[in-house]
Structures are given as C-alpha cells and as structure tokens.
C-alpha cells in the first residue's frame, strides 16, 4: 500500500496546534501562543506525524497573520512533544515517501527559525526527537525544572535526528555535548537528560520552576522582546570538531563494529554541521532519513521500540492485578552485595520497612552500612534530598534473629549462595516463621524454583524473581512461575515488580530461565570453538558484525568464570545434548582466575597457558554461524516447551536483560532476515 505522507498516516493520532492570542503586560501587541495537544490525557504523549505537521503549519500561518509581539510553542500538561509518530513509519514503502516526510518537517519547522518576530519554545514536559528539534528551531527556549526526559533517541531506533537536530544542536552547545546527546546517550539504553543537565549544556536559555511555568515563561519572553532580558550564549569551539568526531568514531567502531548504520550516518551529519550551510545540512539529513527508513535495522528498531513501550508494560500471562496482596514489610535473607542492592531498591520504590538478615552480626552490619553508603551517594548526586535520605535509612535495618526480623513481613526474598540445598533450608526455616500468606521469593539465576518449594507446606506462595546486576540499573525482571505457584502469589510478584519500576516477563520454571540460558548456549558455542583450537582472539571477535554490547570474553569477565562454569554445569545436567561443560573453563576456575583478559583487552598469557586445545580451528565466519545456529535452535525449543509465550518475550528479555541492540530487534528478527532461523530450525520466528 502506498501512502502520501504529506497528507497523513491513516491511523495517525493528530497532535493539534491550538492557537490563542495572549495579552502580556508590558507589550502593546498580544503574543501568539501555540499549544500542542493530541486530545488525550497524560497516558498518550504528543507526537508529530504528517497531520500534526499540517496543523502546526496552519497555526503558524494564522499566528503570523495576527502580527504578534512574539510566537511561543508549548505542550499539554507533562508533554511538550516526543517526536515523530513512529507508528506510521512502517507504512512508508518507498524512498520518495521518506524524502517527502523529511522535507515536510524541515519546511514547517523552518517557519519558526525564519519567522520575522521572535519565536520561543516553552518546554513544559518531555521533549524528544522531533519535539526537541522543534524547540531548537525557535530563537529562544525556556525549560521547566520538572522535566525529566529530553533526548534525541533516533540512533537507537536506527534513524538520525532528521528535522534539523544534527545541524542545530552542535552549533548551539558545541560538538562534544551534541555527540553525547545524539549518539552516545541513545546507545546507552536511551539515556535521557533531566532539565538541569539540559540547561547546563545550553539547550535551554533559562530554567524556571514548574509552578506557574507558563506565566513565568511569558513574562521572561516579554522581557526579551522589550530588551530588558539579554540572552548570551558561549561561542562554539570549532577547532575541536574533527578531534571529537574522530574519537567518537573510534568508540563506535570498538563497540558496534559497523553494525549500526544510523550511528555512522549521525557522525557524518555532525561533521557536516561545522561548515555547511543550514540548507546543505538539512538536505543531507533528508537523504540519510530516506536511506535509513528503508533499512532492516529500522524495522528491527521499531519492533524493539514497540516491545519496550508496549509489551513490557503489559506483561503477557500476568494474572489480574486485583489478586495481588498488599506488601507493607519486606524481608531479605542475606546481607551481601546482591542483598544490599535489593534492600535499597525495595526501600526506595516501595517505601516500606526492609529488614536484612545473615549468619552473624558482622555480616548484617556490613550489609546495612552498604545500603546507607549508597543512600549517601544518591544525596551527593542530587538524586534524593537529605530528608528523603533520612527516611530511607530508617526504613532499612538488619538482624540475626529471623523470627523477630520477619515478623509481620508480607514478602521475603532470599539472596543467598546459589546452591539448591542451601536455598531449600532457607525456605524451610522461613515457613516456620512467616504467615501462610507471606510471599517467598528467590533470586536464583538458574536453579529450579519448583524444587526449592517441593518440601514446603505452602509451595503455592513461592515465586522466582530473577533480578539482573546491577539491580538499580537493569530494567528486566524475570518472574518465574513454579509448578505450584498460585495466581495471588504471581499477581503480587508482578505488582511488586511494577512498583520497583522493572519490566516484567513471565517465565516458566525451566533451567536458567531465558537470558542466562540463551547466553550460556551462545557462549558455549564460542568456547567450544576455542577448545577445538580456534585462537581466542578469533573466536572472541567472530560475533563483531552483530554489534553486541560486549564480546564473549568480556561478558565472561563480567559474569565471572566461576559463575559461568556453574551455570553451564546446571544446564548440562538438564540438557546434556546441547550444553557442554568446557574443561578449559574448569581449569581457569580451578586456577582461581577471576578474569581471562588483561586490562588492555588481550587474553591473559597466564590464562592462555592453562588452555588445552584441539587441532581443528574454525574461521570466524564458522564460529559465528555455529553460535547463531545454536541460539536459534535454543529459542525454538524454549518456545515449543512454553518457557515463554512468544518470540517477542525472548527479544524483550535480551534487550532489557542483556543489552542486545534495537538494530537486532533483540535477536529473532535478525535470525529471520539473515536466514539463520530457517537454516537452523526449518522455520521463521515471525511472518514475512
């Protein structure tokens, strides 16, 4: 189907540009105030599709006809504008349509930049992508201090800021911070700027309190028009342009190895922004947009974006929320590093008492001290106030007396040594202490939750909550339903996960669940190649064309050889035909090595000396094929066995739990389009 993008997408929720003339004290002529509003409440942000651009175009014509003192654009409550309407992008089926969309955005936005009267953006809420670019076209910008999300996230999706962002931003704030906003932040889990950070960079001219933001913005703008307020901006240093971009390209090469075309196109556009005219720069943006909108990476990016924005917020298979029990007190068995991270997270998000226990007072005191120190760091970073910090410290305590500590607890999670017998003993002791309704959760990464609960009187209240490290940062929570977990327990687990601001995925109780199982199978193929005689550096770089967040040996160092070896043994016991146990990895662990690489990224010579390898080395392409085939096979088996409900859940887990890129769509879209799915399993994961 062909769509004329200049006339709108068929299903576009049009953001209207509502014009009103406002009298501002001290000005003879009224101001023209344009409010962006799609007619929905705060659950649906303003976006800009062809229909929205047309509405803005009409509003600007009417505003200029009124000959106002100035023109200002603002948004509905909580949202300025979050950019292009991505839901319509899959309908674009030709390069000509993509070019038309880019050119139309440039044409409309240029009316603000070229207006004969001063133009202002009153950024009252989230501003992303095309929304932030709209603000950049205005002559001046005010920013509410309550805004928590400003970004140009296009590179993450497989696009570039293509409505002027790559040309305007570096010439406003300098090349280094612009490269951070346009390239670095999107590739780091789509990191957002808060208002204070954006103002410090120079994106906004003034930071105003959220209370009475519109009135204050109008007063400030009137001061600018009357000449009473002078806006000064530092001169941009153009001498460092090439150096910054050279360094940025090196970093992208090291991380992505050419796998994300949008990042490289963004670099080229930033390079152009130093000396090119604005018309030349925006024409280049149009060409980049047209190329990227037709790419496989963009299709995968939109698929991944939909998973993160929609499926992650409505977990498939989750019970009715009305079944969830209230949680007023949390117990944590253990006081080590993971337990401390959990304690801080539960205290911050649930704001209920959290009690840690351990074998002796020294361990308990160390765990509580860790949490208090982390709270102090949050204060130092301005993330929490002193008053809030005092409240959090009071919520977190410790004890060696489990009976006293967990009295009245509604939810207890264990974070002890990864050994089934140890965890079973912990649960048996807990059952004699807590109420029959108290949820018992395990943070195991690979062991059977059903086996842990098997000998309990109330196995129905046991659930798995597999957090990822670091707990405060990683967004994924695998919620594991054991054989006898009841709906009330599961609903409580999902509700707790939501309050912890985690994206929950329902997982069946199968060895290593989703992320660890797939990574172990994937890594196993790479280590098997090393065991066969493939040079470690060849095996380690074989997956570079995928642009994964880290190479296999880097991931091994992050997890730790001992943990990786333990997980491989657990999975080998369950599936000996598919999961091997590397003798070389066992030697590394027995030698007490906690890393396999040196600080400069090379394989440690002492580790290399431990390896006993065969005489059948593989080429990098063969290593990559075996690893991808193994991944496709394991995903198909997991889907057939009902470990997760849908390939989308696999992809969501890999995106949020392993950091795999949007350009891969997680992984199954890539396996489909590269032919791996059909080669390895005989079928695709998704329709063509």
DOKEBA-981032 format. One record per residue (C-alpha): residue in one letter; residue number from 1; x, y, z. Coordinates in steps of 0.5 Angstrom, whole numbers, plus 500, padded with zeros to 3 digits. Layout:
VOKE  rest   nr   xx   yy   zz
VOKE     A  NUM    X    Y    Z
...
***
This chain:
VOKE  rest   nr   xx   yy   zz
VOKE     X    1  500  500  500
VOKE     X    2  503  507  498
VOKE     X    3  502  513  503
VOKE     X    4  502  520  501
VOKE     X    5  506  522  508
VOKE     X    6  505  530  506
VOKE     X    7  497  528  507
VOKE     X    8  498  524  514
VOKE     X    9  498  517  516
VOKE     X   10  492  513  516
VOKE     X   11  492  512  524
VOKE     X   12  495  518  526
VOKE     X   13  493  521  533
VOKE     X   14  494  528  530
VOKE     X   15  497  533  535
VOKE     X   16  493  539  534
VOKE     X   17  497  546  535
VOKE     X   18  492  550  538
VOKE     X   19  493  558  537
VOKE     X   20  491  563  542
VOKE     X   21  493  571  543
VOKE     X   22  495  573  550
VOKE     X   23  496  579  553
VOKE     X   24  502  580  556
VOKE     X   25  504  586  561
VOKE     X   26  509  591  558
VOKE     X   27  507  589  551
VOKE     X   28  503  593  546
VOKE     X   29  501  587  542
VOKE     X   30  499  580  544
VOKE     X   31  503  574  544
VOKE     X   32  501  568  540
VOKE     X   33  501  562  544
VOKE     X   34  501  555  540
VOKE     X   35  499  549  545
VOKE     X   36  501  542  542
VOKE     X   37  495  538  544
VOKE     X   38  493  531  542
VOKE     X   39  487  531  546
VOKE     X   40  489  525  550
VOKE     X   41  491  525  558
VOKE     X   42  498  524  560
VOKE     X   43  498  517  558
VOKE     X   44  499  519  551
VOKE     X   45  504  524  549
VOKE     X   46  504  529  544
VOKE     X   47  507  526  537
VOKE     X   48  508  529  530
VOKE     X   49  506  526  524
VOKE     X   50  504  529  517
VOKE     X   51  497  531  520
VOKE     X   52  501  534  526
VOKE     X   53  506  538  522
VOKE     X   54  500  541  518
VOKE     X   55  496  543  524
VOKE     X   56  503  547  526
VOKE     X   57  504  550  519
VOKE     X   58  496  552  520
VOKE     X   59  497  555  527
VOKE     X   60  504  559  525
VOKE     X   61  500  562  519
VOKE     X   62  495  564  523
VOKE     X   63  500  567  528
VOKE     X   64  504  571  523
VOKE     X   65  498  574  520
VOKE     X   66  496  577  527
VOKE     X   67  503  580  527
VOKE     X   68  504  578  535
VOKE     X   69  510  581  539
VOKE     X   70  512  574  539
VOKE     X   71  510  567  538
VOKE     X   72  511  561  543
VOKE     X   73  510  554  543
VOKE     X   74  509  550  549
VOKE     X   75  505  543  550
VOKE     X   76  500  540  554
VOKE     X   77  501  538  561
VOKE     X   78  507  533  562
VOKE     X   79  509  533  555
VOKE     X   80  512  538  550
VOKE     X   81  513  533  544
VOKE     X   82  516  527  544
VOKE     X   83  518  527  536
VOKE     X   84  516  523  530
VOKE     X   85  510  519  530
VOKE     X   86  513  512  530
VOKE     X   87  507  508  529
VOKE     X   88  506  511  522
VOKE     X   89  513  509  520
VOKE     X   90  512  502  517
VOKE     X   91  507  505  512
VOKE     X   92  513  508  509
VOKE     X   93  514  504  503
VOKE     X   94  519  508  498
VOKE     X   95  525  512  499
VOKE     X   96  521  518  496
VOKE     X   97  516  518  501
VOKE     X   98  521  518  506
VOKE     X   99  524  524  503
VOKE     X  100  518  528  503
VOKE     X  101  517  527  510
VOKE     X  102  524  529  512
VOKE     X  103  523  535  507
VOKE     X  104  516  537  510
VOKE     X  105  519  537  517
VOKE     X  106  524  542  515
VOKE     X  107  520  546  512
VOKE     X  108  515  547  517
VOKE     X  109  520  548  523
VOKE     X  110  524  553  519
VOKE     X  111  518  558  519
VOKE     X  112  520  558  527
VOKE     X  113  527  559  525
VOKE     X  114  526  564  520
VOKE     X  115  520  568  523
VOKE     X  116  520  576  523
VOKE     X  117  518  576  530
VOKE     X  118  522  573  536
VOKE     X  119  520  565  537
VOKE     X  120  520  562  544
VOKE     X  121  519  554  546
VOKE     X  122  516  554  553
VOKE     X  123  519  547  554
VOKE     X  124  514  545  560
VOKE     X  125  515  537  559
VOKE     X  126  518  531  556
VOKE     X  127  521  533  549
VOKE     X  128  525  528  545
VOKE     X  129  527  527  538
VOKE     X  130  523  532  533
VOKE     X  131  520  535  539
VOKE     X  132  526  537  542
VOKE     X  133  528  539  534
VOKE     X  134  522  544  534
VOKE     X  135  524  547  540
VOKE     X  136  531  548  537
VOKE     X  137  528  552  531
VOKE     X  138  526  557  536
VOKE     X  139  530  563  537
VOKE     X  140  530  562  545
VOKE     X  141  528  557  550
VOKE     X  142  525  556  557
VOKE     X  143  525  550  561
VOKE     X  144  521  547  567
VOKE     X  145  525  545  572
VOKE     X  146  521  539  573
VOKE     X  147  522  536  566
VOKE     X  148  526  529  567
VOKE     X  149  526  527  559
VOKE     X  150  530  531  554
VOKE     X  151  533  527  548
VOKE     X  152  535  526  541
VOKE     X  153  534  518  541
VOKE     X  154  533  517  534
VOKE     X  155  540  513  533
VOKE     X  156  538  508  538
VOKE     X  157  532  506  533
VOKE     X  158  536  506  527
VOKE     X  159  535  513  525
VOKE     X  160  538  520  526
VOKE     X  161  535  527  528
VOKE     X  162  533  529  521
VOKE     X  163  529  535  523
VOKE     X  164  535  540  524
VOKE     X  165  538  536  530
VOKE     X  166  544  534  527
VOKE     X  167  546  541  525
VOKE     X  168  543  546  530
VOKE     X  169  545  542  537
VOKE     X  170  552  542  535
VOKE     X  171  552  550  533
VOKE     X  172  548  551  540
VOKE     X  173  552  547  545
VOKE     X  174  558  545  542
VOKE     X  175  560  539  538
VOKE     X  176  562  534  544
VOKE     X  177  556  535  548
VOKE     X  178  552  535  542
VOKE     X  179  555  528  540
VOKE     X  180  553  526  547
VOKE     X  181  546  527  546
VOKE     X  182  546  525  539
VOKE     X  183  550  519  539
VOKE     X  184  553  517  546
VOKE     X  185  546  517  550
VOKE     X  186  542  513  545
VOKE     X  187  547  508  545
VOKE     X  188  547  507  553
VOKE     X  189  540  505  554
VOKE     X  190  537  511  551
VOKE     X  191  539  515  557
VOKE     X  192  535  522  558
VOKE     X  193  537  529  560
VOKE     X  194  534  532  566
VOKE     X  195  532  539  566
VOKE     X  196  538  542  570
VOKE     X  197  543  538  565
VOKE     X  198  540  540  559
VOKE     X  199  540  548  562
VOKE     X  200  547  547  564
VOKE     X  201  549  544  557
VOKE     X  202  546  551  554
VOKE     X  203  540  547  551
VOKE     X  204  535  552  554
VOKE     X  205  536  559  556
VOKE     X  206  533  559  562
VOKE     X  207  531  554  567
VOKE     X  208  524  556  571
VOKE     X  209  520  553  577
VOKE     X  210  515  548  575
VOKE     X  211  510  552  579
VOKE     X  212  507  558  574
VOKE     X  213  511  556  569
VOKE     X  214  507  558  563
VOKE     X  215  506  565  566
VOKE     X  216  514  566  568
VOKE     X  217  516  564  561
VOKE     X  218  511  569  558
VOKE     X  219  514  574  563
VOKE     X  220  521  572  561
VOKE     X  221  520  572  554
VOKE     X  222  516  579  554
VOKE     X  223  523  582  558
VOKE     X  224  527  579  552
VOKE     X  225  522  583  547
VOKE     X  226  523  589  551
VOKE     X  227  530  589  551
VOKE     X  228  530  588  559
VOKE     X  229  533  581  558
VOKE     X  230  539  579  555
VOKE     X  231  541  572  553
VOKE     X  232  548  571  552
VOKE     X  233  551  564  549
VOKE     X  234  558  562  549
VOKE     X  235  562  562  543
VOKE     X  236  562  555  540
VOKE     X  237  569  552  539
VOKE     X  238  570  550  532
VOKE     X  239  578  548  533
VOKE     X  240  576  541  537
VOKE     X  241  571  539  532
VOKE     X  242  575  534  528
VOKE     X  243  578  531  534
VOKE     X  244  572  530  538
VOKE     X  245  569  526  532
VOKE     X  246  575  522  531
VOKE     X  247  575  520  538
VOKE     X  248  567  518  537
VOKE     X  249  568  514  531
VOKE     X  250  574  510  535
VOKE     X  251  569  509  540
VOKE     X  252  563  507  536
VOKE     X  253  568  502  532
VOKE     X  254  570  499  538
VOKE     X  255  563  498  541
VOKE     X  256  559  497  534
VOKE     X  257  564  494  529
VOKE     X  258  560  498  524
VOKE     X  259  553  494  526
VOKE     X  260  549  500  527
VOKE     X  261  549  505  520
VOKE     X  262  545  510  524
VOKE     X  263  551  512  529
VOKE     X  264  555  513  523
VOKE     X  265  551  517  519
VOKE     X  266  550  521  525
VOKE     X  267  557  522  525
VOKE     X  268  557  524  518
VOKE     X  269  552  529  519
VOKE     X  270  555  532  525
VOKE     X  271  562  533  521
VOKE     X  272  558  537  516
VOKE     X  273  555  541  521
VOKE     X  274  561  545  522
VOKE     X  275  562  549  516
VOKE     X  276  556  547  511
VOKE     X  277  550  552  511
VOKE     X  278  544  550  514
VOKE     X  279  540  548  508
VOKE     X  280  546  544  506
VOKE     X  281  546  540  512
VOKE     X  282  538  539  513
VOKE     X  283  538  537  505
VOKE     X  284  544  531  508
VOKE     X  285  539  530  514
VOKE     X  286  533  528  509
VOKE     X  287  538  524  505
VOKE     X  288  540  520  511
VOKE     X  289  533  519  513
VOKE     X  290  531  517  507
VOKE     X  291  536  511  507
VOKE     X  292  535  509  514
VOKE     X  293  528  509  514
VOKE     X  294  528  503  508
VOKE     X  295  533  499  512
VOKE     X  296  532  493  516
VOKE     X  297  536  496  522
VOKE     X  298  530  501  522
VOKE     X  299  525  496  522
VOKE     X  300  528  492  528
VOKE     X  301  529  498  532
VOKE     X  302  521  500  531
VOKE     X  303  520  493  533
VOKE     X  304  524  493  539
VOKE     X  305  521  500  541
VOKE     X  306  514  497  541
VOKE     X  307  517  492  545
VOKE     X  308  520  496  551
VOKE     X  309  514  501  550
VOKE     X  310  508  497  550
VOKE     X  311  509  489  551
VOKE     X  312  514  491  557
VOKE     X  313  508  495  561
VOKE     X  314  503  490  560
VOKE     X  315  507  483  561
VOKE     X  316  504  477  557
VOKE     X  317  501  472  562
VOKE     X  318  500  476  568
VOKE     X  319  494  475  573
VOKE     X  320  489  480  575
VOKE     X  321  492  486  579
VOKE     X  322  486  485  583
VOKE     X  323  489  479  586
VOKE     X  324  496  482  589
VOKE     X  325  497  482  596
VOKE     X  326  499  489  600
VOKE     X  327  506  489  602
VOKE     X  328  508  493  608
VOKE     X  329  514  490  610
VOKE     X  330  520  486  606
VOKE     X  331  525  481  609
VOKE     X  332  531  480  605
VOKE     X  333  535  473  607
VOKE     X  334  543  475  606
VOKE     X  335  547  482  607
VOKE     X  336  552  481  601
VOKE     X  337  552  486  595
VOKE     X  338  546  483  592
VOKE     X  339  542  483  598
VOKE     X  340  544  490  599
VOKE     X  341  542  493  592
VOKE     X  342  536  489  593
VOKE     X  343  535  493  600
VOKE     X  344  536  500  597
VOKE     X  345  531  498  591
VOKE     X  346  525  496  596
VOKE     X  347  526  502  600
VOKE     X  348  527  507  595
VOKE     X  349  521  504  591
VOKE     X  350  516  501  596
VOKE     X  351  518  506  602
VOKE     X  352  516  500  607
VOKE     X  353  521  497  612
VOKE     X  354  526  493  610
VOKE     X  355  530  488  614
VOKE     X  356  536  484  612
VOKE     X  357  539  478  616
VOKE     X  358  545  474  616
VOKE     X  359  549  469  620
VOKE     X  360  553  474  624
VOKE     X  361  552  481  626
VOKE     X  362  558  483  623
VOKE     X  363  555  481  616
VOKE     X  364  549  484  618
VOKE     X  365  552  491  620
VOKE     X  366  556  491  613
VOKE     X  367  550  490  609
VOKE     X  368  546  496  613
VOKE     X  369  553  500  612
VOKE     X  370  553  499  605
VOKE     X  371  546  501  604
VOKE     X  372  547  507  608
VOKE     X  373  553  509  604
VOKE     X  374  549  508  597
VOKE     X  375  544  513  600
VOKE     X  376  549  518  602
VOKE     X  377  552  517  594
VOKE     X  378  545  519  592
VOKE     X  379  545  525  596
VOKE     X  380  551  527  593
VOKE     X  381  549  527  586
VOKE     X  382  543  531  588
VOKE     X  383  538  525  587
VOKE     X  384  535  525  594
VOKE     X  385  534  530  599
VOKE     X  386  537  530  606
VOKE     X  387  530  529  609
VOKE     X  388  529  523  604
VOKE     X  389  535  520  605
VOKE     X  390  534  520  613
VOKE     X  391  527  517  611
VOKE     X  392  531  511  607
VOKE     X  393  536  510  612
VOKE     X  394  531  509  618
VOKE     X  395  527  504  613
VOKE     X  396  533  499  612
VOKE     X  397  535  495  618
VOKE     X  398  539  489  620
VOKE     X  399  538  483  625
VOKE     X  400  541  476  626
VOKE     X  401  534  474  629
VOKE     X  402  530  472  623
VOKE     X  403  524  471  627
VOKE     X  404  524  478  630
VOKE     X  405  526  481  624
VOKE     X  406  521  478  619
VOKE     X  407  515  478  624
VOKE     X  408  509  482  620
VOKE     X  409  513  481  613
VOKE     X  410  509  480  607
VOKE     X  411  514  479  602
VOKE     X  412  521  476  604
VOKE     X  413  526  475  598
VOKE     X  414  533  470  599
VOKE     X  415  539  472  596
VOKE     X  416  544  467  599
VOKE     X  417  549  462  596
VOKE     X  418  547  459  589
VOKE     X  419  546  452  592
VOKE     X  420  539  448  592
VOKE     X  421  540  445  599
VOKE     X  422  542  452  602
VOKE     X  423  536  455  599
VOKE     X  424  531  450  601
VOKE     X  425  534  450  608
VOKE     X  426  533  458  608
VOKE     X  427  525  457  606
VOKE     X  428  524  451  611
VOKE     X  429  526  456  616
VOKE     X  430  522  462  613
VOKE     X  431  516  458  613
VOKE     X  432  516  456  620
VOKE     X  433  517  464  622
VOKE     X  434  512  468  617
VOKE     X  435  505  468  616
VOKE     X  436  502  463  611
VOKE     X  437  500  469  606
VOKE     X  438  507  472  606
VOKE     X  439  510  471  599
VOKE     X  440  517  467  599
VOKE     X  441  521  469  593
VOKE     X  442  528  467  591
VOKE     X  443  533  471  586
VOKE     X  444  536  465  584
VOKE     X  445  539  466  577
VOKE     X  446  539  458  574
VOKE     X  447  536  453  580
VOKE     X  448  529  450  580
VOKE     X  449  524  454  584
VOKE     X  450  520  448  584
VOKE     X  451  525  444  587
VOKE     X  452  526  450  592
VOKE     X  453  519  449  594
VOKE     X  454  518  442  594
VOKE     X  455  518  440  601
VOKE     X  456  514  446  604
VOKE     X  457  507  446  607
VOKE     X  458  505  452  602
VOKE     X  459  509  451  596
VOKE     X  460  504  456  592
VOKE     X  461  507  462  595
VOKE     X  462  514  461  593
VOKE     X  463  516  465  586
VOKE     X  464  522  467  583
VOKE     X  465  524  474  582
VOKE     X  466  531  474  578
VOKE     X  467  534  481  578
VOKE     X  468  540  483  574
VOKE     X  469  546  486  576
VOKE     X  470  547  492  577
VOKE     X  471  540  492  581
VOKE     X  472  539  499  580
VOKE     X  473  540  500  573
VOKE     X  474  538  494  569
VOKE     X  475  531  494  568
VOKE     X  476  529  487  567
VOKE     X  477  526  482  572
VOKE     X  478  524  475  570
VOKE     X  479  518  473  574
VOKE     X  480  519  465  575
VOKE     X  481  512  461  576
VOKE     X  482  514  455  579
VOKE     X  483  510  449  579
VOKE     X  484  505  450  584
VOKE     X  485  505  458  585
VOKE     X  486  498  461  585
VOKE     X  487  495  467  582
VOKE     X  488  495  471  588
VOKE     X  489  503  470  589
VOKE     X  490  504  471  582
VOKE     X  491  500  477  582
VOKE     X  492  504  480  588
VOKE     X  493  510  479  585
VOKE     X  494  508  483  578
VOKE     X  495  505  488  582
VOKE     X  496  512  489  587
VOKE     X  497  516  489  580
VOKE     X  498  512  494  577
VOKE     X  499  513  499  583
VOKE     X  500  520  497  583
VOKE     X  501  520  500  576
VOKE     X  502  522  494  573
VOKE     X  503  520  491  566
VOKE     X  504  517  484  568
VOKE     X  505  517  478  563
VOKE     X  506  513  472  566
VOKE     X  507  518  466  565
VOKE     X  508  516  458  566
VOKE     X  509  521  455  571
VOKE     X  510  526  452  567
VOKE     X  511  534  452  568
VOKE     X  512  537  458  568
VOKE     X  513  530  461  565
VOKE     X  514  531  466  559
VOKE     X  515  537  471  559
VOKE     X  516  542  466  562
VOKE     X  517  540  460  558
VOKE     X  518  541  463  552
VOKE     X  519  547  467  553
VOKE     X  520  550  460  556
VOKE     X  521  548  457  550
VOKE     X  522  551  462  546
VOKE     X  523  558  463  550
VOKE     X  524  558  455  550
VOKE     X  525  559  455  542
VOKE     X  526  564  461  542
VOKE     X  527  568  457  548
VOKE     X  528  567  450  544
VOKE     X  529  571  454  538
VOKE     X  530  577  456  543
VOKE     X  531  577  449  546
VOKE     X  532  577  446  539
VOKE     X  533  584  450  537
VOKE     X  534  581  457  535
VOKE     X  535  585  462  537
VOKE     X  536  582  466  543
VOKE     X  537  582  473  539
VOKE     X  538  579  470  533
VOKE     X  539  573  467  537
VOKE     X  540  572  473  541
VOKE     X  541  572  478  535
VOKE     X  542  567  473  531
VOKE     X  543  561  476  533
VOKE     X  544  563  483  532
VOKE     X  545  559  484  526
VOKE     X  546  552  483  530
VOKE     X  547  554  490  534
VOKE     X  548  553  486  541
VOKE     X  549  554  491  547
VOKE     X  550  560  486  549
VOKE     X  551  565  481  546
VOKE     X  552  564  474  549
VOKE     X  553  570  474  553
VOKE     X  554  569  481  556
VOKE     X  555  562  478  558
VOKE     X  556  566  472  561
VOKE     X  557  570  477  565
VOKE     X  558  564  481  568
VOKE     X  559  560  475  570
VOKE     X  560  566  471  573
VOKE     X  561  569  465  570
VOKE     X  562  566  461  577
VOKE     X  563  559  463  576
VOKE     X  564  559  462  568
VOKE     X  565  562  455  570
VOKE     X  566  557  454  575
VOKE     X  567  551  456  570
VOKE     X  568  554  451  565
VOKE     X  569  554  445  569
VOKE     X  570  547  447  571
VOKE     X  571  545  447  564
VOKE     X  572  549  441  562
VOKE     X  573  545  437  568
VOKE     X  574  539  439  565
VOKE     X  575  540  438  557
VOKE     X  576  547  435  556
VOKE     X  577  546  434  549
VOKE     X  578  546  442  548
VOKE     X  579  550  445  553
VOKE     X  580  557  442  554
VOKE     X  581  562  444  560
VOKE     X  582  569  446  558
VOKE     X  583  575  443  561
VOKE     X  584  579  449  560
VOKE     X  585  574  454  563
VOKE     X  586  574  449  569
VOKE     X  587  582  450  569
VOKE     X  588  581  457  569
VOKE     X  589  576  457  575
VOKE     X  590  581  452  579
VOKE     X  591  587  456  578
VOKE     X  592  583  462  582
VOKE     X  593  583  466  576
VOKE     X  594  577  471  576
VOKE     X  595  579  474  569
VOKE     X  596  581  472  563
VOKE     X  597  583  478  560
VOKE     X  598  588  484  561
VOKE     X  599  586  491  562
VOKE     X  600  588  492  555
VOKE     X  601  583  487  553
VOKE     X  602  588  482  551
VOKE     X  603  588  475  553
VOKE     X  604  592  474  560
VOKE     X  605  598  470  558
VOKE     X  606  597  466  564
VOKE     X  607  590  464  562
VOKE     X  608  593  462  555
VOKE     X  609  598  458  558
VOKE     X  610  592  454  562
VOKE     X  611  589  452  556
VOKE     X  612  589  445  553
VOKE     X  613  586  446  546
VOKE     X  614  585  441  540
VOKE     X  615  588  442  533
VOKE     X  616  581  444  529
VOKE     X  617  581  451  529
VOKE     X  618  575  455  526
VOKE     X  619  575  461  522
VOKE     X  620  571  467  525
VOKE     X  621  565  466  520
VOKE     X  622  564  459  522
VOKE     X  623  564  461  530
VOKE     X  624  559  466  528
VOKE     X  625  555  461  524
VOKE     X  626  555  456  530
VOKE     X  627  554  461  535
VOKE     X  628  548  464  532
VOKE     X  629  545  457  530
VOKE     X  630  545  455  537
VOKE     X  631  542  461  539
VOKE     X  632  536  460  534
VOKE     X  633  535  452  536
VOKE     X  634  535  454  543
VOKE     X  635  530  459  542
VOKE     X  636  526  455  538
VOKE     X  637  526  449  544
VOKE     X  638  524  454  549
VOKE     X  639  518  457  545
VOKE     X  640  516  450  544
VOKE     X  641  517  448  551
VOKE     X  642  513  454  553
VOKE     X  643  519  457  557
VOKE     X  644  516  464  555
VOKE     X  645  509  465  551
VOKE     X  646  512  469  545
VOKE     X  647  519  470  541
VOKE     X  648  517  478  543
VOKE     X  649  519  476  550
VOKE     X  650  525  473  548
VOKE     X  651  527  479  545
VOKE     X  652  525  483  551
VOKE     X  653  529  479  555
VOKE     X  654  535  480  551
VOKE     X  655  534  488  550
VOKE     X  656  533  489  557
VOKE     X  657  537  484  561
VOKE     X  658  543  483  556
VOKE     X  659  543  490  553
VOKE     X  660  542  487  546
VOKE     X  661  541  492  541
VOKE     X  662  535  495  538
VOKE     X  663  538  494  531
VOKE     X  664  538  487  532
VOKE     X  665  530  487  535
VOKE     X  666  533  483  541
VOKE     X  667  535  477  536
VOKE     X  668  529  474  533
VOKE     X  669  528  479  527
VOKE     X  670  536  479  526
VOKE     X  671  536  471  526
VOKE     X  672  530  471  521
VOKE     X  673  532  476  516
VOKE     X  674  539  473  516
VOKE     X  675  536  466  514
VOKE     X  676  539  463  521
VOKE     X  677  532  461  523
VOKE     X  678  530  457  517
VOKE     X  679  537  454  517
VOKE     X  680  538  452  524
VOKE     X  681  530  450  525
VOKE     X  682  527  450  519
VOKE     X  683  522  456  520
VOKE     X  684  522  463  522
VOKE     X  685  520  466  528
VOKE     X  686  516  472  525
VOKE     X  687  511  472  519
VOKE     X  688  515  475  513
***
